[in-house]
Amino acid sequence: MLYVGSDGGVYRFGDALEREQPATASRVLDADSAMRVRSFDDSERPDGVFAATASGLYHAPGGDDWVDLGVPADAVYAVGASSDGETLYAGTRPAATYAADVPAAVVDGEDALDPTALDWREREGFQALPSREHWRLPRHEDLAHVRDAKGLPGDPEGVVAAVEVGGVHASADRGDTWTERRGPITDPRPEDATDGVDWSKRPGDVHDDVHELAVVDADTWLAATGFGLFETTDAGASWTRLDDDVEQGYFRTVFHHDGRTYAAGALSSSGNWDDPDEDPGFFAYTPEAGLRELDVDTPDEVVTGVTAVDGDTLFAGTHRGSLLRETAGGEWTTVGSFPTDESSGTYTPLAWLAE
């Protein structure tokens, strides 16, 4: 089953995806805006679907009945898990990281996840990062938020987090201590910097306005930011910008699948996306071919979420509630729809849960 997060919680597409006519989603979780919807690979635990929303972190073991996992924060913007499934991570607004140990029986697949068994604790080392006091976004009440959190493949102790606005940071001890991974320059934001000044876009840096991460392996990560699409192959010691040849520079989503990276960009931030001159773009990247634009039948809508279904079929969601599917010919066509708020629709994360 395919799940999509939107302004009113989480929606699900069921068997309707196999019909010829466009599919319509049904709401399965009534919550505030869903910022991240995740499921983990078959080899990982815990099972089910997770939804990080502006009203908390929720979990549906079988995809139907949702429970609040009790993260001690009002707004949860990110959810992730260690590669061994033994630790769950939550990223919040204001920017903080929390972690909870997953019971062994859940990791082994013998029991379902019981929210009362989770002891969430803030990883206070996250607040000790050198640039922490400079994480803020004036148009968001001078607060920052953790937009993404992902465990590192093959490294159960490793986790990487993305902050809007604050950069990319990593931990080698399940979140107890953290290091900045935004590039070789780690001095804090200048005190005289003004909103909109691209102060951190220097050679080797990733921009600090980070919206989503794609983790390929322990060393190779990609970052969708408000000022470009970036890649690191040395675990954040240095970064390379990938979007120099395209006009769109505001990237909201990035997803890696089967050797290819998918990312979507616009000319500016979400408040301008309905401007007829915004000209959004949906792209695929490989090291051999670089960044190339894809054909979509919704050229005026910004893609804000991508996922893979059953390991082969790719789906994407747009800020206006269109569900797109990649065809055999490489085009992306509309196959369904889901509700979005007329004034928002800027986060539409997707996740797939095998039945």
N, C-alpha and C positions, 0 to 999 in steps of 0.2 A: 504494500500500500504506500502511496505517495502522500507526504504531508507537506504543507506549506504554512509558514507563519505570516501573519498579516496584522493589521491594526486591531482587530477584534479577537486575537488569540491564534488558535491553530485550526486549519481546515484540512480535510482529507479527501483525496480522490481514490475511489475504490475500483470496482469492476467497470465503471463508466469509461475508464481509459481505453478499454478494449473495443468500445463501440465506434462506429464511424462518425456519429455526430459529436459535436463538442461536448466535453464533460463539464459538469458543474460541481464545485466542491461543497461539502457539508462541514459545518463547524463542529469540532469535537472537543475543543477546549475554549471556554469563555474566559478570557483574561485580557489584560492590557496588551499593548503592542508586543509582538513576539520578535525579539532581536536575533535569536539564534535557535534553530531547531536541529537536533543532532540525533543520529543513531550510530552505533559502533559496529565495526566489522564482525562477521561471524566468529572470528577467532578471538574477539575481544569480549569483555564484559564491562558493565552489566548490560543486559538485554533491554529492549524496548526503545521508546522515543523520549527524548528530553527536550523541553522547551524553556529557554531562558527568556523571561518576559519582564516588562516594566512593573509587574505585580508579583514577581517571585519566580522560583525555579520549580517546574513541574515534570512529572515522570509518568508515562503510561507503559507498564510492563508488556502488555499485549497490544498496545496501540489504541485501546478504547477507554479505559477508566484511568483518569488522571488524579495524581495525588501531589500535594505540595511537599517538596523535600525539605522545607524548613530552613533555608539559608537565612542567616540573621541579617538580612538587608532587604529594603523595600523593593529595589529595582535590580534585577539580575540580567546582565547583558550578554553573558558568555557562559558556556558550559563545555567542559572537556574531561578527558580521562587519561590516566597514564597508560602506556602501551601494554602493561600487564593487567589492567583493569582493577588494580588494587586501590587506586586513589581517584576520587572525583574532584574536579575543580570547578569553581564558580567565580566569575568576574562580575563586578558590580559597578553601580553608579551611586555615590562618588567612587572613584577608582580605588578598588581594593581587590585582593584575591583571597578566596577561602578554599579550604580543602577538607575532605572527609575520607576516612578509611572505609573501604568497601569490605563487608564481611567475607571471609573465605568461602563460605557456602554459596554466596552470590557469584563470586569470581569463578567458582567451579561449575556454575550452572545448576546447582542443586536447589537453591532457594531464590525467591523473588526479592527484589530490593525493598527493604522495610524502612520507610523514612524515619521511624523512631530510633533506628539503630545507627543513624548517621550523626556523628559528633562534629559539626562544622566548626572549624577554627580559622580565624583570620591569620594569614601568613604575613606577619608584621614586617618581615624583611623587605616586603614589597614597598613599604612606605619609607625605607631607608635608602632607596636609590638616589644617586646624586642629583638627578633632575626633578625629583618628586615635587618640590615646592613650586615648580614652574608648569606643572600640568594643569592646563585650564583652557576653556573655550568661552570667550566672553558671551557669545550668543546662547550658551547653555549655562547661564548663571555662574560663569567662571568655574565650572566643575569639569572634571574629566571622567571618562568611563572606560572600563576594560571591555573592548569590543570582541575579543576572541581569546581563547585559551586552548592549546592543543598539546597533548603528550607527544613525545618524540619516538618514532618507530625504532625498535631495537634498543631503546634506552629508557627503561621503566622509571628511572629517577628524574628524567628530563621533562621539562614543560616550558613552553614559550607563550608569551602573552602579548597582545596588541592593545595599545591605549590610544584613545582619541580624546584629547590631544596629549601625547606623551611618549610615543615611539614604541619600539619593540624591545622586550626584555625576556631573559631566560633564566631558568633555575636548573641546577644539577642535583638538587636534593629535595625533590617533590614540593618545591615552593618555600622552603624554609629561608633560603637566601637567594638573592637575585643579582644579576649583572645586566648592565645596559648593552644592548646589541644593535644599536642604531648606526654603527660604523666606527671608524677610527677616531672621530672627533666626539668627545663626550662632555665638553664643557656645557654648563646649563644655559638655558634660554637667556639672552641678554635682557637686562632689566629695562632697557629702553625699546625693546621690540614691541611693535604694535600688531593688533590683530590683522591677519592677512599677509604679514611679512614672511616671506619664505626663508627664514633665517637658517634652517637646518639643511637646505638643499645644496650641499657641497659635495665634491667628489668623494665617493665612498660611503656617503650617508644614505640612510632611508629617511624619508620625510616623517615628521613626528605625528602627523594627522592620519593615523592608521585605522582602517575600517575592517579589514579581514585578512587572515593569513591562510595560505595553503602550504602545508608541510609535506614535502616529497620524501625526505629522509631526515636523518638526524642533523645533517649539515645544510641541506638545500631547502630554503623556504622562499615563498613569494608573498609580497605585501601589496594589497590594494590600498592606496592612500589618497588623500585629497589633492595631492600634487604629484601623481604619477604611479606607475606600476613598477615595482622593484623586485630584484632577485638577489639572494645571497647563496653562495655555495660553500661558505666557510663558517656556518652557524652564526652569521651576523657580524663577523669581524669586518666585513666590507660588503657593500651593496652596489648593484648595477641597475641603472634605470633602463627599462625595456620599451618605453612608449615615446621615445624621442621623435619617431617618424610619423606619429599621428597627432591630430589636432586636439582630440579629447584628452584631458589630463586629470579629470576628477574621477577616480576609480572607487566604486563602492563594493564590488564583489570580485573574488578570485577563487578558482577551483581547478585542481589538478587531477587528471584522469588519463591513464594509459599513455603516458609519455607526452601529453599535451596539456597546456594550461589555458583555461578559459577565463576571460576577464571582461568587464564592461565599464565603459567610461562615458562621461558627459563633459560638456564644456565648463560647467560650473556646478555648484552645490545644488541640493535637492529643491530648494525654494524656486529654482528657475527651470525645472525640468519640463514644465508644460509650456514654456515659451516656444513658439514655432521655429525659432532660430537656434534652438539648443543643440540639435544634431547629435544625438547619442550614438554610440558605437558598441558593437559586441565583437570581441576579438578572440582569436586563438593564437597561442604562441608555442613555437618549438625553437630550440637553438639553431636548427638548420634553416628554417624559413623565416624566423623572426616573428613579428606581430602582424597578423593579417586580419582584415575585417571579414566577418561572416554575413551571409545573407539571412535576413529575418523578414517576416511579413508584418512586423510591428515596428517600423523604422523610427517612429516618434516616441517610443516607450523605452525607458531605461531598464535593462536587465539588472535585477538586484538579488538574484539567487540562482545557483546552479547545483545539480546533483546528478549522480548516475544511478540507474535502476537496473538491478540484476546484473551489474557489471558491464553492461553493453549500452543500453539506451540512455541518452542524456536528455534531461529536462531543464528548463529555465523558467523563472517567474519574473514578471516585470512590475514596475511601480504602479501600473494601472490595472493589475490583476489579470494579465494574460498569461496562460500557461503554454509554453512553447516546447516542442519536441524536435529533436534532430532527425531529419529524414535520411534515408539511405544515400541520397545524393548530396548530403552535407548541408542542405538548407534547414532553416528553423521555421516551423509552421505552428500556428495557433491550434491547440487541441482542447482547450478548456479555459475556464475563468474562475476567479475567486474574488471575494469582496476586498476592496481597499477603501480607505477614507479618502474623500475627494481632496483633502488638504494634506494628505500624507502619502501612505503607500510606499515609503522609501526603504523599508526593510521587508523582504519577502524570502526568508531563508527556506530551503527545501531539504527534506530528508526522506530516505526510503527505508521501509521496514519490511523484510521478507515475511510472507505469511507461513 
